Amino acid sequence: MFGMELRKPKMLDLRYNEMWNDWDGTGDADPQEPVKYAHGQLVLSWKRLNVTVKTVTQKFFAPSTVSHKQILYNVSGNVQCGSLLGIMGPSGSGKTTLMSTISHRTKGNFEGELLLNGRPVSEEVMIKISGFVPQHDISFDQLTALEHLSLMAKLKMDRDTTEADLIEHVDHILLNDPPILFCDEITTGLDSYSAAHIVNTLKSVARTGKIVVCTIHQPASGVFGKFDDVILLTEGRLAYQGPVTSVNRLFQKFSYECPNMFNEADYVISILNSEKETVKRDVEEMCKLSSTDQQTDLNYDTFNNQKQLDYTQYLQKQHPKWTTQFTLILDRSTKCFLRNYQTQLLELCTIMFLGIIISSPFANLQFDTKAVQNWEGFWLIFVINFVFHFSYSAIAMYQQKFAIVHREVHNKVYPLSVYYMSELMIMIVWIMIKMLAYCIIAFTIVGADWGQKQLFLFFILAVSAYSYGSLLSALFTRVEHTVIFATINDFVALPLSGAYLSFKSLPKTIYFLRHLSLFFLGCETVSIQFWENIESLPCVDPDNCLDSGKAVLNKYGYIIEEFNSDMIIMASFSIVASVVSYFGVLKRMKQQPAY
């Protein structure tokens, strides 16, 4: 046993397998050495950026307070094409804020200079020539990845792009192939191999002559060194910008050296985030060295004379025509609606069940004096539930999809009018389907006639109620606030329906307000249409007899001559509410979207 020769354990040489090639970026990736770029040189520079955000604190019994918090302090830097730049720092150091600012996608107000090739770059230009990959991407769950990419390619590419070119761009996931790419914490939550593979891919993209900027949060060992340059931030201040290979040199100046076999990125973060006073003073000194005028101006004016030959092609692109955009977005909206069939089917079954529950107690009503109160009770309950259903079903209309649409409209993918009209068309069809199901079931059980005139009346009422709900959804940013306002408004409008108050006893000022209640407009028009042509009713008690439909209308304070004006008011309200809703959403679109 002791005489046996000990064999050396076999070592797995990762350098010769595919995983190592991917890890080291030497597999199928493009050469790592910079090449001559097809579109020339580009450099993005920013100088003395200061970013401040405003916070409004709402109070119930005191005026709202406004506070301002500064996120970035005097941050400068630049990045050239062909380079992969990483922005790293502790949580809350301003990484995402810096990248959002230099990409013109910040929600705060910033001061300072933002230049492309030495010239000021506007938000419109930056959005056209850059791509932004957010940390938490949001898209419609009902679409496949291929469908989403194909749609974005058709919306972003030039209108003269051929179908073959579109397919090629989708296959390579390039879409509009921007010369500048921003990626927010793309390695967060990934294992070390996947993170390295992603960084290698981005490095290969950068080597084609693009500017690639990423925020990173404590990358895995070996991933940190794959970046060409790095920006270190701490509490909104710049601690370092330069080659990754020179980071150790900076920290060694302050007698900090990363231990062997220790993740260099973790070590850097631990220094920047340290609570020790001595370390804090050293970090403060690092920030001062990085923010000197000499350091700030380093390579800043190198490309001042560079002409904009590199990205003018992106400014000259023509988006698809409005009709083409409308067709594409309508197709997407239709797919999302139909593929969400479980929710739609549940909503349809709910309103059908509601129609059965409401109408069952009034089944087979007779046309006599005793049944007048029953008929009016049925129409009251029917109209109230009808208005409630269609108005409250629209209350969350814009909150549900706002984040996605906001980002797409802000990025000039399509105008808001395209999305608004496509959603409106789908909702009109859906309202018609639900209205038919609700009315036909209830009218059949009760024994009321239903024809084109009756259904058209309820369609106008449904559209009015839905327009009211969508208006509240557009004006309020939170569903809770919308529901609170709607509840208060409904409690005020409900007594004006005609069933709870005698209109003849009301003052003229309040009497006029009844036309502002959808409940009243619905009850009056429905009652007029139902009772107008009934010339006689059998009387059981001659002393208390309503012998005709007009007598019934007169008792409840409904005026036949107001039928047409009521219909015009509801139709006009639907149009005005839709227009105001559009501009309400448009106003919210002017704010910076969340990235």
C-alpha positions as CSV (number, residue, x, y, z in Angstrom):
1,M,0.0,0.0,0.0
2,F,2.8,2.4,1.0
3,G,4.9,1.4,-2.0
4,M,2.3,2.4,-4.5
5,E,3.2,5.4,-6.7
6,L,0.9,8.4,-6.1
7,R,-0.6,9.7,-9.3
8,K,-1.0,13.4,-9.9
9,P,-4.7,14.3,-10.0
10,K,-6.0,15.2,-13.4
11,M,-6.7,18.9,-14.0
12,L,-9.4,20.0,-16.3
13,D,-7.9,22.5,-18.7
14,L,-10.7,25.0,-19.4
15,R,-8.6,26.8,-21.9
16,Y,-9.4,24.2,-24.5
17,N,-13.1,23.9,-24.2
18,E,-15.9,26.0,-25.5
19,M,-16.8,27.5,-22.2
20,W,-13.4,29.0,-21.7
21,N,-13.5,30.4,-25.3
22,D,-16.8,32.1,-24.4
23,W,-15.5,33.2,-21.0
24,D,-12.3,34.7,-22.4
25,G,-14.0,36.2,-25.5
26,T,-11.7,34.3,-27.9
27,G,-14.3,31.9,-29.4
28,D,-16.5,33.1,-32.1
29,A,-16.3,36.7,-30.9
30,D,-14.7,39.4,-33.1
31,P,-11.1,40.2,-32.6
32,Q,-10.5,42.1,-29.4
33,E,-8.0,44.6,-30.9
34,P,-9.6,47.9,-32.1
35,V,-10.1,48.1,-35.9
36,K,-10.7,50.9,-38.3
37,Y,-14.4,51.7,-37.9
38,A,-16.6,51.9,-40.9
39,H,-18.5,54.9,-39.7
40,G,-15.5,56.9,-38.4
41,Q,-14.8,58.1,-34.9
42,L,-17.4,59.0,-32.2
43,V,-16.9,60.3,-28.7
44,L,-19.6,61.0,-26.1
45,S,-18.4,63.6,-23.5
46,W,-20.1,65.0,-20.4
47,K,-18.7,67.8,-18.3
48,R,-19.5,68.9,-14.7
49,L,-22.9,67.2,-14.6
50,N,-25.1,68.0,-11.6
51,V,-28.4,66.1,-11.4
52,T,-31.2,67.1,-9.0
53,V,-34.6,65.5,-8.5
54,K,-37.7,67.1,-7.0
55,T,-39.8,65.3,-4.5
56,V,-43.3,66.5,-3.6
57,T,-44.7,65.4,-0.2
58,Q,-48.5,65.5,-0.1
59,K,-50.1,66.4,3.2
60,F,-53.8,66.3,4.2
61,F,-54.0,69.3,6.5
62,A,-51.1,71.4,5.3
63,P,-49.6,72.6,2.1
64,S,-47.5,70.2,0.1
65,T,-43.8,70.4,0.7
66,V,-41.3,70.3,-2.1
67,S,-37.7,69.1,-1.5
68,H,-34.8,68.8,-3.9
69,K,-32.1,66.1,-3.7
70,Q,-28.9,66.2,-5.6
71,I,-27.9,62.8,-7.1
72,L,-24.8,63.6,-9.1
73,Y,-22.1,66.2,-8.1
74,N,-19.8,67.6,-10.8
75,V,-19.3,64.4,-12.7
76,S,-17.3,64.5,-16.0
77,G,-16.1,61.9,-18.4
78,N,-16.0,60.6,-22.0
79,V,-16.2,57.4,-23.9
80,Q,-15.0,56.7,-27.4
81,C,-16.3,54.3,-30.0
82,G,-14.8,50.9,-29.9
83,S,-14.7,50.9,-26.1
84,L,-16.8,49.1,-23.5
85,L,-17.3,51.4,-20.6
86,G,-18.5,50.1,-17.2
87,I,-20.1,52.4,-14.6
88,M,-19.7,50.8,-11.1
89,G,-20.3,51.9,-7.5
90,P,-22.2,51.0,-4.4
91,S,-26.0,50.9,-4.3
92,G,-27.4,54.4,-4.5
93,S,-24.1,55.9,-5.8
94,G,-25.8,57.3,-9.0
95,K,-24.9,54.7,-11.6
96,T,-28.3,54.5,-13.3
97,T,-28.8,58.3,-12.9
98,L,-25.5,59.0,-14.7
99,M,-26.3,56.7,-17.6
100,S,-29.8,58.0,-17.8
101,T,-28.4,61.5,-17.9
102,I,-25.8,61.0,-20.6
103,S,-28.4,59.1,-22.7
104,H,-30.9,62.0,-22.3
105,R,-33.3,59.7,-20.4
106,T,-33.1,61.2,-17.0
107,K,-36.2,62.1,-14.9
108,G,-34.3,64.8,-13.0
109,N,-33.0,68.2,-14.0
110,F,-29.4,68.3,-14.9
111,E,-26.8,71.0,-15.3
112,G,-23.6,70.7,-17.3
113,E,-22.5,69.9,-20.8
114,L,-23.4,66.8,-22.9
115,L,-21.5,66.6,-26.2
116,L,-21.2,64.2,-29.1
117,N,-18.0,64.8,-31.1
118,G,-17.6,68.1,-29.3
119,R,-21.0,69.4,-30.1
120,P,-24.1,69.7,-27.9
121,V,-26.4,66.8,-28.5
122,S,-30.2,67.2,-28.0
123,E,-32.6,64.7,-26.5
124,E,-34.2,64.1,-29.9
125,V,-30.9,63.4,-31.5
126,M,-29.7,61.1,-28.7
127,I,-32.9,59.1,-28.7
128,K,-32.6,58.6,-32.5
129,I,-29.0,57.4,-32.5
130,S,-28.8,55.4,-29.3
131,G,-30.4,52.3,-27.9
132,F,-31.2,51.8,-24.2
133,V,-31.5,48.4,-22.5
134,P,-33.2,48.9,-19.1
135,Q,-32.5,46.7,-16.1
136,H,-36.2,45.7,-15.9
137,D,-37.4,45.5,-19.5
138,I,-41.2,45.8,-19.9
139,S,-43.2,44.6,-22.8
140,F,-46.6,43.0,-23.5
141,D,-46.7,39.5,-22.0
142,Q,-49.1,38.4,-24.8
143,L,-46.4,38.8,-27.5
144,T,-43.6,36.4,-28.3
145,A,-40.0,37.8,-28.3
146,L,-39.9,37.4,-32.1
147,E,-43.2,39.3,-32.6
148,H,-42.0,42.1,-30.4
149,L,-38.6,42.4,-32.2
150,S,-40.4,42.2,-35.6
151,L,-42.8,45.0,-34.6
152,M,-40.0,47.2,-33.3
153,A,-37.9,46.7,-36.4
154,K,-40.9,47.7,-38.6
155,L,-41.5,50.8,-36.5
156,K,-37.9,51.9,-36.1
157,M,-36.4,51.1,-39.5
158,D,-36.6,53.5,-42.4
159,R,-39.9,53.3,-44.3
160,D,-38.1,52.3,-47.5
161,T,-36.4,49.3,-45.8
162,T,-37.1,46.0,-47.6
163,E,-38.7,43.0,-46.0
164,A,-35.4,41.1,-46.4
165,D,-33.5,43.8,-44.6
166,L,-36.1,43.7,-41.8
167,I,-35.7,40.0,-41.4
168,E,-31.9,40.3,-41.3
169,H,-32.0,42.9,-38.6
170,V,-34.4,40.9,-36.5
171,D,-32.2,37.8,-36.9
172,H,-29.2,39.7,-35.7
173,I,-31.3,41.5,-33.0
174,L,-30.0,44.8,-34.3
175,L,-33.2,46.5,-35.1
176,N,-32.1,50.1,-35.9
177,D,-28.5,49.3,-35.2
178,P,-27.6,52.4,-33.1
179,P,-24.0,53.6,-32.9
180,I,-24.4,54.1,-29.1
181,L,-25.8,51.5,-26.8
182,F,-26.6,51.9,-23.1
183,C,-27.2,48.9,-20.9
184,D,-28.4,49.1,-17.2
185,E,-27.1,46.4,-14.9
186,I,-27.3,43.7,-17.5
187,T,-25.3,41.2,-15.4
188,T,-27.4,41.5,-12.3
189,G,-28.9,38.2,-11.3
190,L,-26.8,36.1,-13.8
191,D,-24.4,33.4,-13.0
192,S,-20.7,34.1,-13.6
193,Y,-20.6,32.3,-16.9
194,S,-23.7,34.0,-18.3
195,A,-22.4,37.4,-17.1
196,A,-19.1,36.9,-18.8
197,H,-20.7,35.8,-22.0
198,I,-22.9,38.9,-22.0
199,V,-20.0,41.2,-21.4
200,N,-18.0,39.4,-24.1
201,T,-20.8,39.9,-26.6
202,L,-21.0,43.6,-25.7
203,K,-17.3,44.0,-26.1
204,S,-17.6,42.4,-29.6
205,V,-20.3,44.9,-30.4
206,A,-18.1,47.8,-29.2
207,R,-15.2,46.5,-31.4
208,T,-17.4,47.1,-34.5
209,G,-17.1,50.8,-33.7
210,K,-19.9,51.4,-31.4
211,I,-20.0,53.2,-28.0
212,V,-21.2,50.7,-25.3
213,V,-21.9,51.9,-21.8
214,C,-23.0,49.6,-19.0
215,T,-23.8,50.0,-15.4
216,I,-22.5,47.0,-13.3
217,H,-23.2,46.1,-9.7
218,Q,-20.4,44.0,-8.2
219,P,-19.6,41.8,-11.3
220,A,-18.3,38.3,-10.8
221,S,-14.6,37.6,-10.6
222,G,-13.0,37.9,-14.1
223,V,-15.9,39.9,-15.5
224,F,-14.7,43.2,-14.2
225,G,-11.4,42.9,-16.1
226,K,-13.2,42.5,-19.4
227,F,-14.2,46.1,-19.6
228,D,-12.0,48.5,-21.4
229,D,-12.7,51.5,-19.1
230,V,-14.5,52.0,-15.9
231,I,-16.2,54.8,-14.0
232,L,-16.2,54.5,-10.2
233,L,-18.9,56.5,-8.4
234,T,-19.5,57.0,-4.7
235,E,-22.4,59.0,-3.3
236,G,-22.9,60.7,-6.6
237,R,-19.3,61.8,-7.0
238,L,-16.7,60.6,-9.5
239,A,-13.9,58.6,-7.8
240,Y,-12.2,57.4,-11.0
241,Q,-12.4,57.1,-14.7
242,G,-9.9,55.3,-16.9
243,P,-8.7,51.9,-18.0
244,V,-9.7,49.0,-15.8
245,T,-6.0,47.9,-15.6
246,S,-5.2,51.2,-13.9
247,V,-7.7,50.9,-11.0
248,N,-5.2,49.1,-8.8
249,R,-2.7,51.8,-9.3
250,L,-5.1,54.4,-8.0
251,F,-5.9,52.4,-4.9
252,Q,-2.3,51.5,-4.3
253,K,-1.5,55.3,-4.0
254,F,-3.7,55.2,-0.9
255,S,-2.1,51.9,0.4
256,Y,-5.0,49.7,-0.7
257,E,-4.2,46.5,-2.5
258,C,-6.6,43.8,-3.4
259,P,-5.7,40.5,-1.7
260,N,-4.8,37.5,-3.9
261,M,-7.7,35.3,-4.9
262,F,-10.2,38.1,-4.0
263,N,-12.7,39.6,-6.4
264,E,-11.3,42.9,-7.4
265,A,-14.7,44.5,-8.0
266,D,-15.9,43.4,-4.5
267,Y,-12.7,44.9,-3.0
268,V,-13.2,48.2,-4.8
269,I,-16.8,48.4,-3.7
270,S,-15.9,47.7,-0.1
271,I,-13.5,50.6,-0.1
272,L,-15.9,53.0,-1.7
273,N,-18.7,52.0,0.7
274,S,-16.6,51.8,3.8
275,E,-17.8,53.5,7.0
276,K,-14.3,54.0,8.5
277,E,-13.4,57.6,8.8
278,T,-9.9,57.1,7.5
279,V,-11.1,55.2,4.4
280,K,-13.8,57.9,3.9
281,R,-11.1,60.6,3.8
282,D,-9.1,58.6,1.3
283,V,-12.2,58.2,-0.9
284,E,-12.9,61.9,-0.6
285,E,-9.3,62.6,-1.8
286,M,-9.8,60.2,-4.8
287,C,-12.9,62.2,-5.8
288,K,-11.0,65.5,-5.5
289,L,-8.2,64.1,-7.8
290,S,-10.8,62.9,-10.4
291,S,-12.6,66.2,-10.4
292,T,-9.7,68.6,-11.0
293,D,-9.9,70.8,-14.0
294,Q,-6.9,69.1,-15.6
295,Q,-8.5,65.7,-15.2
296,T,-11.9,67.0,-16.3
297,D,-10.5,68.5,-19.5
298,L,-8.5,65.3,-20.4
299,N,-9.4,64.2,-23.9
300,Y,-12.5,66.4,-23.7
301,D,-11.8,68.6,-26.7
302,T,-10.1,66.0,-28.8
303,F,-13.0,65.6,-31.2
304,N,-14.3,69.1,-31.3
305,N,-13.5,69.4,-35.0
306,Q,-15.0,66.0,-35.8
307,K,-17.8,66.3,-38.4
308,Q,-21.1,64.5,-37.8
309,L,-20.6,62.2,-40.7
310,D,-21.1,59.2,-38.5
311,Y,-24.6,59.5,-37.3
312,T,-26.4,61.9,-39.7
313,Q,-27.8,58.8,-41.4
314,Y,-29.8,58.1,-38.3
315,L,-31.2,61.6,-38.3
316,Q,-32.4,61.3,-41.9
317,K,-34.4,58.1,-41.4
318,Q,-38.1,58.4,-42.1
319,H,-40.4,56.6,-39.8
320,P,-43.3,54.6,-41.4
321,K,-46.3,56.6,-42.4
322,W,-49.0,57.2,-39.7
323,T,-51.4,54.7,-41.4
324,T,-48.6,52.1,-41.4
325,Q,-47.9,52.7,-37.7
326,F,-51.6,52.6,-36.9
327,T,-52.0,49.2,-38.7
328,L,-49.0,47.7,-36.8
329,I,-50.0,49.0,-33.4
330,L,-53.7,48.0,-34.0
331,D,-52.4,44.5,-34.9
332,R,-50.4,44.3,-31.7
333,S,-53.3,45.6,-29.6
334,T,-55.7,43.1,-31.2
335,K,-53.3,40.2,-30.5
336,C,-52.8,41.3,-26.9
337,F,-56.6,41.6,-26.5
338,L,-57.4,38.2,-28.0
339,R,-54.6,36.3,-26.3
340,N,-55.8,37.7,-23.0
341,Y,-59.0,35.8,-23.7
342,Q,-59.4,34.4,-20.1
343,T,-59.8,37.9,-18.7
344,Q,-62.1,39.0,-21.5
345,L,-64.2,35.8,-21.2
346,L,-64.5,36.4,-17.4
347,E,-65.6,40.0,-18.0
348,L,-68.2,38.9,-20.6
349,C,-69.5,36.1,-18.3
350,T,-69.7,38.6,-15.4
351,I,-71.8,41.1,-17.3
352,M,-74.1,38.3,-18.6
353,F,-74.5,36.9,-15.1
354,L,-75.3,40.5,-13.9
355,G,-78.0,40.8,-16.5
356,I,-79.6,37.6,-15.3
357,I,-79.4,38.6,-11.7
358,I,-80.9,42.0,-12.3
359,S,-83.7,41.0,-14.6
360,S,-84.8,37.7,-12.8
361,P,-87.0,39.4,-10.1
362,F,-88.8,41.4,-12.9
363,A,-89.4,38.4,-15.2
364,N,-92.5,38.7,-17.4
365,L,-93.8,42.1,-16.2
366,Q,-97.3,43.1,-17.2
367,F,-98.3,46.5,-18.8
368,D,-100.7,47.9,-16.2
369,T,-100.8,50.5,-13.5
370,K,-99.5,48.1,-10.8
371,A,-96.5,47.2,-12.9
372,V,-95.4,50.9,-13.5
373,Q,-93.3,51.0,-10.4
374,N,-91.7,47.6,-11.2
375,W,-90.8,48.8,-14.7
376,E,-89.3,52.0,-13.5
377,G,-87.4,50.1,-10.7
378,F,-86.1,47.7,-13.3
379,W,-84.9,50.5,-15.6
380,L,-83.3,52.3,-12.7
381,I,-81.3,49.3,-11.5
382,F,-80.5,48.3,-15.1
383,V,-79.1,51.7,-16.0
384,I,-77.2,52.2,-12.7
385,N,-75.4,48.9,-13.0
386,F,-74.9,49.5,-16.7
387,V,-73.1,52.8,-16.1
388,F,-71.1,51.5,-13.2
389,H,-69.8,48.5,-15.2
390,F,-68.7,50.4,-18.2
391,S,-67.2,53.3,-16.3
392,Y,-65.3,51.3,-13.7
393,S,-64.0,48.9,-16.3
394,A,-62.1,51.8,-17.9
395,I,-60.7,53.3,-14.7
396,A,-57.5,51.3,-14.9
397,M,-57.2,51.6,-18.7
398,Y,-54.1,53.8,-18.9
399,Q,-52.4,52.7,-15.7
400,Q,-52.1,49.1,-16.9
401,K,-50.2,49.8,-20.1
402,F,-48.9,53.3,-19.4
403,A,-45.2,52.4,-18.6
404,I,-44.8,50.5,-21.9
405,V,-46.5,53.0,-24.1
406,H,-44.8,55.9,-22.3
407,R,-41.4,54.5,-23.0
408,E,-42.2,53.8,-26.7
409,V,-43.7,57.2,-27.3
410,H,-40.9,59.0,-25.5
411,N,-38.4,57.1,-27.7
412,K,-40.3,58.3,-30.8
413,V,-41.2,54.8,-31.9
414,Y,-44.7,56.1,-32.8
415,P,-46.9,59.0,-31.8
416,L,-49.4,58.7,-29.0
417,S,-52.3,59.2,-31.5
418,V,-51.5,55.9,-33.1
419,Y,-51.8,53.9,-29.9
420,Y,-54.8,55.9,-28.7
421,M,-56.8,55.3,-31.8
422,S,-56.0,51.6,-32.0
423,E,-57.1,51.1,-28.4
424,L,-60.2,53.2,-29.0
425,M,-61.3,51.0,-32.0
426,I,-60.8,47.8,-30.1
427,M,-62.7,49.1,-27.1
428,I,-65.7,50.3,-29.2
429,V,-66.0,46.8,-30.6
430,W,-65.7,45.2,-27.2
431,I,-68.2,47.7,-25.7
432,M,-70.7,46.7,-28.4
433,I,-70.3,43.0,-27.7
434,K,-70.7,43.4,-24.0
435,M,-73.7,45.7,-24.4
436,L,-75.5,43.2,-26.7
437,A,-74.9,40.4,-24.3
438,Y,-76.1,42.4,-21.3
439,C,-79.2,44.0,-23.0
440,I,-80.5,41.0,-24.9
441,I,-80.4,38.6,-21.9
442,A,-82.1,41.1,-19.6
443,F,-84.7,42.3,-22.1
444,T,-85.6,38.7,-23.0
445,I,-86.2,37.8,-19.3
446,V,-88.2,40.8,-18.5
447,G,-90.2,40.8,-21.7
448,A,-89.1,44.2,-23.0
449,D,-88.8,44.9,-26.7
450,W,-85.3,45.2,-28.1
451,G,-84.6,46.5,-31.5
452,Q,-82.1,48.7,-33.3
453,K,-83.3,51.9,-31.6
454,Q,-83.1,50.4,-28.1
455,L,-79.7,48.9,-28.7
456,F,-78.3,52.1,-30.2
457,L,-79.5,54.0,-27.2
458,F,-77.6,51.7,-24.8
459,F,-74.6,51.7,-27.0
460,I,-74.4,55.5,-26.7
461,L,-74.8,55.2,-23.0
462,A,-72.1,52.5,-22.7
463,V,-69.7,54.6,-24.7
464,S,-70.4,57.7,-22.6
465,A,-69.8,55.7,-19.4
466,Y,-66.6,54.2,-20.7
467,S,-65.4,57.6,-21.9
468,Y,-66.1,58.9,-18.4
469,G,-64.0,56.1,-16.9
470,S,-61.1,56.6,-19.4
471,L,-61.2,60.3,-18.6
472,L,-60.6,59.7,-14.9
473,S,-57.9,57.1,-15.8
474,A,-56.1,59.7,-17.9
475,L,-56.3,62.5,-15.3
476,F,-55.2,60.5,-12.3
477,T,-51.9,58.7,-12.1
478,R,-53.0,56.2,-9.5
479,V,-56.0,53.9,-9.5
480,E,-56.7,54.5,-5.8
481,H,-57.1,58.2,-6.4
482,T,-59.3,57.5,-9.5
483,V,-61.6,55.2,-7.5
484,I,-61.9,57.7,-4.6
485,F,-62.9,60.6,-7.0
486,A,-65.3,58.3,-9.0
487,T,-67.0,57.1,-5.8
488,I,-67.6,60.7,-4.5
489,N,-68.8,61.8,-7.9
490,D,-71.2,58.9,-8.3
491,F,-72.8,59.5,-4.9
492,V,-73.5,63.1,-6.0
493,A,-74.8,62.1,-9.5
494,L,-76.9,59.1,-8.4
495,P,-79.7,61.0,-6.5
496,L,-80.2,63.0,-9.7
497,S,-81.2,59.9,-11.6
498,G,-84.9,60.7,-11.1
499,A,-85.9,57.9,-8.8
500,Y,-84.9,59.4,-5.5
501,L,-85.9,63.1,-6.0
502,S,-88.9,64.9,-7.5
503,F,-87.3,67.2,-10.0
504,K,-90.3,69.6,-9.8
505,S,-89.5,70.4,-6.2
506,L,-85.8,71.2,-6.9
507,P,-84.5,74.8,-7.3
508,K,-83.7,75.7,-10.9
509,T,-79.9,75.7,-10.3
510,I,-80.0,72.1,-9.0
511,Y,-82.6,71.1,-11.6
512,F,-80.2,72.1,-14.4
513,L,-77.4,69.9,-12.9
514,R,-79.4,66.8,-13.6
515,H,-78.0,66.8,-17.2
516,L,-74.5,66.4,-15.7
517,S,-75.5,62.9,-14.4
518,L,-75.1,59.9,-16.7
519,F,-77.6,58.1,-14.4
520,F,-80.3,60.8,-15.2
521,L,-79.5,60.9,-18.9
522,G,-79.7,57.1,-19.1
523,C,-82.9,56.8,-17.0
524,E,-84.7,59.6,-18.9
525,T,-83.8,58.4,-22.4
526,V,-84.6,54.8,-21.6
527,S,-87.9,55.7,-19.9
528,I,-88.9,58.0,-22.7
529,Q,-88.2,55.4,-25.3
530,F,-90.0,52.7,-23.4
531,W,-93.2,54.7,-22.3
532,E,-93.6,57.2,-25.2
533,N,-95.6,55.0,-27.5
534,I,-97.8,53.3,-24.8
535,E,-101.1,55.2,-25.3
536,S,-103.1,53.4,-22.6
537,L,-102.6,51.4,-19.4
538,P,-105.3,49.4,-17.6
539,C,-106.3,51.1,-14.3
540,V,-107.2,49.2,-11.2
541,D,-107.7,52.2,-8.9
542,P,-109.4,55.1,-10.8
543,D,-108.4,57.6,-8.1
544,N,-104.7,56.8,-8.5
545,C,-104.4,55.9,-12.2
546,L,-101.6,56.4,-14.6
547,D,-103.6,55.7,-17.8
548,S,-100.8,56.2,-20.4
549,G,-97.0,56.2,-20.9
550,K,-97.0,60.0,-21.0
551,A,-98.6,60.1,-17.5
552,V,-95.9,57.8,-16.2
553,L,-93.2,60.1,-17.6
554,N,-94.9,63.1,-16.2
555,K,-95.0,61.5,-12.7
556,Y,-91.3,60.8,-12.7
557,G,-90.3,64.2,-14.2
558,Y,-89.1,63.0,-17.5
559,I,-89.7,65.3,-20.5
560,I,-90.3,63.7,-23.9
561,E,-89.0,66.8,-25.8
562,E,-85.6,66.4,-24.1
563,F,-84.9,62.9,-25.6
564,N,-82.9,64.2,-28.6
565,S,-81.0,66.8,-26.5
566,D,-80.1,64.0,-24.0
567,M,-78.7,61.9,-26.8
568,I,-76.7,64.8,-28.1
569,I,-75.3,65.5,-24.6
570,M,-74.2,61.9,-24.2
571,A,-72.6,61.7,-27.7
572,S,-70.9,65.1,-27.2
573,F,-69.7,64.1,-23.8
574,S,-68.2,60.9,-25.3
575,I,-66.3,62.9,-27.9
576,V,-65.1,65.7,-25.5
577,A,-64.1,63.1,-22.8
578,S,-62.1,61.2,-25.4
579,V,-60.3,64.3,-26.6
580,V,-59.6,65.5,-23.0
581,S,-58.4,62.0,-22.2
582,Y,-56.0,62.1,-25.1
583,F,-54.5,65.4,-24.0
584,G,-54.4,64.2,-20.4
585,V,-52.3,61.2,-21.4
586,L,-50.2,63.4,-23.7
587,K,-49.4,65.7,-20.8
588,R,-48.2,62.7,-18.7
589,M,-46.1,61.6,-21.7
590,K,-44.1,64.7,-21.5
591,Q,-42.5,63.5,-18.3
592,Q,-39.5,61.2,-18.4
593,P,-40.4,57.5,-18.5
594,A,-39.0,55.1,-16.0
595,Y,-35.9,53.2,-17.2
